[in-house]
């Protein structure tokens, strides 16, 4: 869960595939995360092999200790850690997923952490994980810097909605929901290996959960944890070039180009996300002041803000 209480140095992270993919890279895991805008079978099939679904939703305290569906597995033998500090739920959801993917390669630090926490109860494992300095630093590296402090100004504090990450994935022939705020993993039943497999059951569970929100609500998002498609595409391209199939080769080249463009966009977004822009803003204000334009810019900004306040007040919405 993300909120304003004790975070023990863990900062808020965005529900963005570039953030999660960079975290996976730091963890030494050869997987990526992609946005998922639909749960239809065609969309899910295009992302195979797909290992887990990461679900972000608005957290409601009254439902924190109860399972909306499924049953608690009190004897769950896999990897499961509780969330013991705020703002760590994104990374914890990822670790709960990775810890239950068989034969998954990982970096040395994550392998050592998993080995050290083996056999621990979920609460203790959660405490050990969130106490790992290197993991907290990796998590915070892609969080926007908090460089402006408004404490002590007497400004009214407005409570913010809290959002939470959970993960759905197949474990031992059943679909599980791993939520660090729940006492135990939630088992949503067995699935058939043929057809869509575990994704059919996961889709039903997630759609039922989404249906509890008002129609048209945008208080959730969904991400897919999947194999990195680039190595397979590059191997396929080599095979097609050797066999002399220019048409199919051109199609694969287009897919590779699209993937590379996405990675470049992710890298740019992450650089913006982690950069401290306060120095740039200060320099622009100084330049405006030296040019004698700061007062007029301030007056224009006030006029625009007043117009915005009136428009929002007329619509009955809150001014964020």
C-alpha atoms as one frame of an Amber mdcrd trajectory, in Angstrom:
protein
   0.000   0.000   0.000   1.109   3.544  -0.714   0.187   6.189   1.814   1.462
   8.860   4.193   2.331   6.681   7.184   5.699   5.211   8.056   7.557   4.241
   4.897  10.985   3.494   6.462  12.715   5.231   3.567  10.709   3.551   0.779
   9.396   6.082  -1.735   6.298   5.984  -3.931   6.672   4.314  -7.316   4.536
   4.620 -10.424   2.559   1.817 -12.014   4.572   1.979 -15.205   6.160  -0.853
 -17.210   9.425   1.058 -17.600   9.793   1.287 -13.814   9.142  -2.407 -13.241
  11.324  -3.500 -16.157  14.254  -1.436 -14.883  13.766  -2.953 -11.432  13.844
  -6.449 -12.949  17.049  -5.536 -14.776  18.605  -4.447 -11.470  17.506  -7.739
  -9.910  19.205  -9.661 -12.715  15.957 -11.207 -13.956  15.528 -11.739 -17.740
  11.867 -10.659 -17.784  10.050  -7.456 -18.684   6.742  -5.835 -17.757   4.235
  -4.524 -20.291   1.012  -2.571 -19.975  -2.115  -4.643 -20.299  -5.142  -2.738
 -21.579  -7.399  -5.726 -22.204  -7.929  -9.178 -20.747  -9.268 -10.730 -23.941
  -7.664 -13.994 -25.027  -6.035 -12.496 -28.132  -4.243  -9.774 -26.166  -3.040
 -12.214 -23.528  -1.849 -14.683 -26.157   0.260 -11.961 -27.798   2.249 -11.586
 -24.564   3.042 -15.262 -24.009   4.996 -16.657 -22.258   3.251 -14.709 -19.509
   4.251 -15.467 -15.909   2.105 -13.176 -13.739  -0.361 -10.296 -13.713   0.368
  -7.295 -11.466  -2.830  -5.521 -10.413  -2.934  -1.983  -8.986  -6.124  -0.883
  -7.270  -7.498   1.662  -4.840  -7.012   0.219  -1.358 -10.017   0.125   1.001
  -9.178  -0.552   4.681 -12.377  -2.492   5.330 -11.366  -5.143   2.800  -7.713
  -5.439   3.809  -8.109  -8.557   5.925 -10.652 -10.448   3.859 -10.412 -12.270
   0.568 -12.974 -11.047  -1.991 -12.903 -14.496  -3.570 -11.003 -17.729  -3.257
  -9.719 -19.293  -0.062  -6.740 -18.648   2.162  -4.027 -21.277   1.758  -2.698
 -21.561   5.295  -0.202 -24.249   4.248   1.174 -22.448   1.200   4.667 -23.883
   0.576   5.883 -21.231  -1.857   7.446 -17.788  -1.469   5.248 -15.224   0.287
   6.210 -12.059   2.161   4.081  -9.593   4.098   4.248  -5.880   3.466   5.490
  -4.344   6.713   6.162  -0.765   5.543   4.251   1.589   3.273   5.303   2.349
  -0.314   7.070  -1.007  -0.738   4.089  -2.849  -2.237   5.249  -2.540  -5.876
   8.612  -4.185  -5.265   7.068  -6.691  -2.854   4.507  -7.741  -5.478   7.346
  -8.324  -7.933   9.354 -10.374  -5.416   6.321 -12.457  -4.465   5.881 -13.270
  -8.146   9.552 -13.956  -8.912   9.905 -16.212  -5.878   7.299 -18.591  -7.311
   8.529 -18.867 -10.911  10.438 -22.167 -11.217  14.058 -22.150 -12.437  14.115
 -18.390 -12.895  17.634 -16.901 -13.235  18.319 -14.014 -10.844  21.171 -11.742
  -9.892  23.499 -12.646  -7.040  21.944 -10.250  -4.511  18.397 -11.457  -5.082
  19.509 -15.100  -5.033  21.250 -14.498  -1.692  18.164 -12.735  -0.288  15.864
 -15.563  -1.366  18.220 -18.142   0.110  18.551 -16.248   3.391  14.770 -15.878
   3.832  13.964 -19.492   2.910  11.833 -21.102   5.605  10.902 -17.789   7.263
   7.288 -16.949   8.051   5.758 -14.198   5.821   6.027 -11.476   8.469   9.704
 -12.098   9.194  10.493 -12.468   5.498   8.792  -9.124   4.811  10.847  -7.438
   7.529  14.098  -8.857   6.150  13.253  -7.857   2.577  12.326  -4.266   3.410
  15.461  -3.968   5.561  17.714  -4.719   2.576  19.424  -1.408   1.783  20.370
  -2.412  -1.768  16.772  -3.347  -2.582  15.369  -0.129  -1.142  17.914   1.862
  -3.157  16.964   0.006  -6.341  13.291   0.710  -5.605  13.887   4.400  -4.868
  16.180   4.928  -7.868  13.167   5.260 -10.160  11.027   7.355  -7.825  10.608
  11.088  -8.450  12.943  13.052  -6.153  11.294  14.879  -3.259  13.239  18.124
  -3.298  10.596  20.639  -2.248   9.466  20.519   1.364   6.282  22.371   2.356
   6.414  21.414   6.027   6.137  24.314   8.452   4.140  26.531   6.082   0.857
  25.886   7.827  -0.756  24.592   4.645  -3.834  22.382   5.053  -3.062  18.699
   4.591  -5.428  16.693   2.457  -5.572  12.952   2.778  -4.647  11.060  -0.387
  -6.131   7.878  -1.722  -3.983   4.829  -1.100  -3.232   2.388  -3.904  -1.921
  -1.145  -3.601  -0.228  -3.769  -5.799  -1.049  -7.477  -5.754   0.004 -10.254
  -8.098  -1.843 -13.166  -9.722   0.078 -16.156 -11.061  -0.041 -19.943 -11.469
   1.497 -21.999  -8.664   1.289 -25.777  -8.382  -1.656 -26.092 -10.765  -3.783
 -23.323  -9.242  -4.151 -19.563  -9.627  -2.975 -17.663  -6.568  -3.368 -14.072
  -5.424  -0.359 -12.863  -3.445  -1.201  -9.762  -1.444   1.347  -8.636   1.134
  -1.404  -7.084   3.261  -3.226 -10.392   3.671  -2.264 -13.023   6.206  -2.024
 -15.844   3.686  -1.942 -16.316  -0.108  -5.405 -16.657  -1.660  -6.059 -19.738
  -3.798  -8.546 -19.113  -6.602  -8.849 -22.695  -7.753  -7.240 -25.101 -10.177
  -7.032 -24.418 -13.899  -6.928 -26.537 -17.028  -3.603 -26.776 -18.831  -5.213
 -26.740 -22.275  -6.657 -23.647 -23.949  -5.885 -20.397 -22.160  -4.665 -22.228
 -19.091  -4.282 -20.215 -15.888  -5.050 -16.921 -17.630  -8.719 -17.871 -18.050
  -9.144 -18.250 -14.288  -7.079 -15.134 -13.545  -9.164 -13.086 -15.981 -12.397
 -14.145 -14.283 -11.049 -13.261 -10.842  -9.742  -9.852 -11.933 -12.868  -8.977
 -13.920 -15.012  -9.816 -10.887 -12.843  -7.557  -8.784 -13.028  -4.713 -11.299
 -16.802  -5.103 -11.386 -16.939  -3.985  -7.739 -15.922  -0.478  -8.828 -18.361
   2.065 -10.290 -18.856   1.831 -14.048 -16.148   3.797 -15.855 -13.883   3.967
 -12.785 -10.175   4.343 -13.496  -8.942   3.327 -10.056  -6.886   0.353 -11.201
  -4.328  -0.745 -13.775  -2.911  -4.049 -14.942   0.621  -5.058 -15.929   1.938
  -8.275 -17.453   5.135  -9.968 -16.255   6.489 -11.798 -19.314   9.564 -13.136
 -21.056  11.660 -10.544 -22.844  10.626 -11.059 -26.503  13.822  -9.611 -28.018
  16.074 -12.714 -27.723  13.422 -14.948 -29.324  12.773 -12.416 -32.084  16.468
 -12.084 -32.871  16.869 -15.874 -33.026  13.824 -16.109 -35.284  15.247 -13.432
 -37.574  18.523 -15.317 -37.948  16.636 -18.508 -38.847  14.538 -16.721 -41.456
  17.549 -15.018 -43.006  19.356 -18.343 -43.289  16.318 -19.980 -44.886  15.932
 -17.085 -47.318  12.475 -15.808 -46.368  12.580 -12.017 -46.916   8.860 -11.401
 -46.302   8.798 -13.080 -42.890  12.181 -11.510 -42.068  10.765  -8.036 -42.735
   7.886  -8.713 -40.332  10.258  -9.827 -37.575  12.537  -6.829 -38.208   9.499
  -4.584 -37.741   8.702  -6.261 -34.411  12.313  -5.906 -33.239  12.333  -2.256
 -34.250   9.128  -1.676 -32.300  10.594  -3.331 -29.202  13.804  -1.288 -29.440
  11.837   1.946 -29.819   9.864   1.010 -26.709  13.078   0.440 -24.733  14.426
   3.817 -25.859  11.194   5.493 -24.763  11.359   3.715 -21.410  14.959   4.856
 -20.880  13.992   8.464 -21.641  10.971   8.338 -19.326  13.035   6.865 -16.497
  15.686   9.566 -16.892  12.993  12.242 -16.610  11.362  10.430 -13.711  14.529
  10.302 -11.613  15.967  13.700 -12.544  15.764  16.616 -10.123  14.290  19.558
 -12.059  14.475  22.093  -9.218  17.767  23.518 -10.510  16.291  24.070 -13.968
  13.206  25.759 -12.542  15.368  28.024 -10.387  17.514  28.991 -13.373  14.433
  29.838 -15.450  13.029  32.025 -12.670  16.356  33.841 -12.323  16.462  34.411
 -16.093  12.921  35.814 -16.069  13.809  38.125 -13.175  16.956  39.408 -14.897
  14.954  40.051 -18.050  12.292  41.978 -16.153   9.618  39.445 -17.065   9.090
  37.669 -13.768   6.353  39.993 -12.457   4.296  39.725 -15.648   4.739  35.952
 -15.715   3.605  35.747 -12.093   0.525  37.866 -12.815  -0.361  35.717 -15.807
   0.054  32.531 -13.755  -2.258  33.904 -11.053  -4.883  34.787 -13.657  -4.719
  31.301 -15.170  -4.936  29.674 -11.741  -7.929  31.789 -10.703  -9.724  30.824
 -13.915  -8.936  27.171 -13.236 -10.245  27.399  -9.661 -13.532  28.942 -10.877
 -13.933  26.266 -13.540 -13.341  23.443 -11.078 -15.638  25.010  -8.473 -18.400
  25.333 -11.071 -18.077  21.637 -11.928 -18.262  20.621  -8.274 -14.936  18.751
  -8.413 -12.006  18.993  -5.989  -8.988  21.031  -7.042  -5.974  18.701  -6.999
